[in-house]
Amino acid sequence: MANKKNPGGEMTVREAGRKGGQTVKERHGPDFFKEIGRKGGRATSAAHGHEFYQEIGRKGGMKGGARVRELIEKGKAADKAAGESSES
């Protein structure tokens, strides 16, 4: 798995992670990942509670929400401009 960008022949962190993930998948099967995801979700829920998920959802919505609104407005403006130019 030598990388052209890494002339020493060593793996990048990304390549090592991918190879490790593939090895785990071969040893334990794809359902293993589902189960450890569920366990992690239960542990996070038990440690932080419902409010934690509300807060991270709110933060995520705030960050992306402004950008989404901006894109919607640009799209509306473009539609309006296209409608006006086709009427001419």
Long-range contacts (C-beta under 8 A, 24 or more apart in sequence): none
